[in-house]
Structure formats: structure tokens, C-alpha cells
Amino acid sequence: MATTVERLTYAAAQTARVAFYGAHYLVARVVARDAFADADTPSRKFPSLRATLKGMRALFVTDLKNAEQGLYPMPLDLADEMRRARASLLYLADIPRVAERRRRNGHDEVDADADHLPRYYRQNFHFQTDGYLSDDSARLYDFQVEALFAGTADAMRRRAYVPIARFIESRDPARMTLLDIGAGTGRFLSFVKGAQPRLKAVALDLSEPYLERARRALSKHRSVKFLAASAEDVPLDDASVDAAVSIFVFHELPPRVRIRVAREIARVLKPGGIFVLADTIQYGDISDCDGLIDAFPTLLHEPYYESFARSDLGALFGAAGLKLIDTDIAYLTKIWVFEKKAGRKPQGRKRS
Ligand SMILES: C[S@@+](CC[C@H](N)C(=O)[O-])C[C@H]1O[C@@H](n2cnc3c(N)ncnc32)[C@H](O)[C@@H]1O
């Protein structure tokens, strides 16, 4: 159980986060007010401020409770928060560039030398400067996500760790491997290694600059491997990982690629292993949010988002051999937990 001081510090830190990142989001919104005005049509249902704050509060109450139960350390690294907040000026300087790209629908402006990467990937998702393919983009990414979610992104990511923590509870973490697919800058694995330093982890991502950032973020931890590779062709052996996770990635994959990635995950997981997928809520999960889901793809250049928000992930992964065993909603993030049935033959080929 946390001390009163820890609880108060947690509440103050999260409130400060919401105010700080929320203010940045508002600045971005003011600069791009024409785009938001277009998105805000009377037929769309958006959550009220009251409902938004209620949703955030519920997220933080559960986050605190999970930390108190010992699932992960209390998120009270204030020095780290301050360091991360220093990206504010970079973020603010980039807002007009993003707004201008959105105005002219400039979503095809990433590094021309990146033609070894899949075509669907070489886009300016979120109208982001350089897409996922520069050091500047990697430096800004975490801040942009926190601003978009008004300071709640880390707490939503931590929720994806809960089923993994429970899975590890009765096992020896030093003998287990967790694969993070689309690990980005390593934010999630930083929480995981903070909670379970002995667990082996693999960070896989197509972006070298993001992986480089992840390497730095995780440099104080042992037993982390970094793979610059695609999720549809994972360079790991069949049945070689105990658990896998993927956070905020699936909505950026075209439907045909989602099927290939689901098969790859089923292939590399050991029988009895789990896969945790965390991504945005879908249509109908929170009725007041359907308008947000409608507006998201055009505001943020998310070409595959609508199909994701309508897709039946239980059926998609079921066809690959993974059974849906649980779901959870953490504010604007939904978490699906899948299990690979024990004794099931791998779907793909064996790697050398
Ligand atoms: C929206 S970011 C999510 C990053 C991180 N998981 C998080 O929690 O913020 C999507 C990430 O997935 C990576 N990605 C997208 N498609 C991929 C693919 N086919 N294979 C590997 N990584 C991919 C991108 O490079 C990017 O780092």
C-alpha cells in the first residue's frame, strides 16, 4: 500500500501532466482550428469535458491501484518527467509545420531513400514531420503522443502491462522473453524493465531512429535486444517468445498486413503464451466517442484507422490460432489479451 505522501505525489504529478500536455494539445488545436472546425460537424458525437475528465480520473485511479498492488513501481520518477518535458519547445516549433502539412494533405513526404521499407509505412502518419524516419521525429514522438492524449498516454500503456504482470507472476522472469512489436522509442519496455528487470525483452521496429532512441532509453537495463525488422516478417524462431505485446501499432497497418502480422505473432509465441494488443477504442466501445473515431483519420492522417476501428480482432487473431481471453478499456485505449493454445503447431516457417 502506498503512503499518503506517495498518493498525494502521484495525484499532483498526474494533474500537472494533464495540465501541461493538455495545454500543448490546445495550442496545436488553436493553430489547426480550421481542420478541427471541419471535423466538428453536428452529426458527430464527442465526449463532453465532464465525461473526458471522468474517464481520465478512472484511468489514474486504476493506475494507482495497480501500482499499490505491486504490479509495477509507483510512477513517481519526477526527474524523468522534467527531462521529458524539455521537448516542449521542439513540439511547439513543429506545430505550424504539422498544421501546414495537414492543410495541404501532405502525407507522402518521407525520406525518398527509404524504398526498402513497405510502401504503406512510408507516410507521414499524424502528418508528422519526416514520418517515422528521422532523429527529430524520434525525439518528438513521445511528447506528441502525450500532448494528443493530454498526459494520459503513459498510464494507458501501463495498463497493457497488467495482463503480462499477471502472466509472469507464477513464472521465472529470467527464463522468459517478451517481444514488443512496433516498440517505438521503448517507452513501454522502460516500464516493463522497471517492474521486471530480469525479464528478457526484444524491441522490434521498422524505424532505425526510433530504435536508437529506445536503445538509449533502455541502456541501463540488461537483456534487451533490438531488431530493426518488420512485424510481418519477424526474425525470430517459431515458438521462441513467452509473451508479445503491440501498442498503438495495429491501426497503422493495412488490413491485409494485420493478417500477416497476426500469423507472425502466433508463429513466434510459445504454446500457452500470451499476446497483448493495446490500441485505440473502437466504434461502439464508448458511444460518446464515436465522433472522435470518425474525426481521427483525417485530423491525423491515419489511412487504415477506420477499418481498424470496425475490425473484429477476436476473429482476426482466432484465424491465426490465438484465442481472445480478455479485454479491458483504459480511457481511450482498448486492450485485447490473446492466448496461444497449448500444443498448437506454428503457422509459419522456422527461422534459422
Ligand atoms: C504509433 S507508433 C507506436 C510506438 C509505441 N508502441 C508506443 O507505445 O508509442 C507505431 C510504431 O510502429 C512502428 N511500425 C509501424 N509499422 C510497422 C511494421 N510493419 N513493422 C514494425 N514496426 C512498425 C513504427 O515505426 C512506430 O514506431
The ligand as a Gaussian input file, in Angstrom:
#p B3LYP/6-31G(d) Opt

LIG

0 1
 C        2.204000       4.856000     -33.265000
 S        3.809000       4.213000     -33.039000
 C        3.689000       3.270000     -31.535000
 C        5.013000       3.173000     -30.799000
 C        4.965000       2.561000     -29.414000
 N        4.491000       1.196000     -29.449000
 C        4.145000       3.379000     -28.431000
 O        3.637000       2.821000     -27.483000
 O        4.094000       4.605000     -28.574000
 C        3.897000       2.959000     -34.246000
 C        5.267000       2.297000     -34.256000
 O        5.162000       1.100000     -35.003000
 C        6.239000       1.036000     -35.917000
 N        5.741000       0.242000     -37.055000
 C        4.705000       0.521000     -37.879000
 N        4.525000      -0.451000     -38.788000
 C        5.456000      -1.393000     -38.506000
 C        5.778000      -2.657000     -39.084000
 N        5.111000      -3.149000     -40.127000
 N        6.791000      -3.361000     -38.550000
 C        7.498000      -2.881000     -37.497000
 N        7.234000      -1.680000     -36.901000
 C        6.240000      -0.949000     -37.413000
 C        6.567000       2.470000     -36.244000
 O        7.893000       2.609000     -36.723000
 C        6.347000       3.152000     -34.899000
 O        7.498000       3.123000     -34.102000

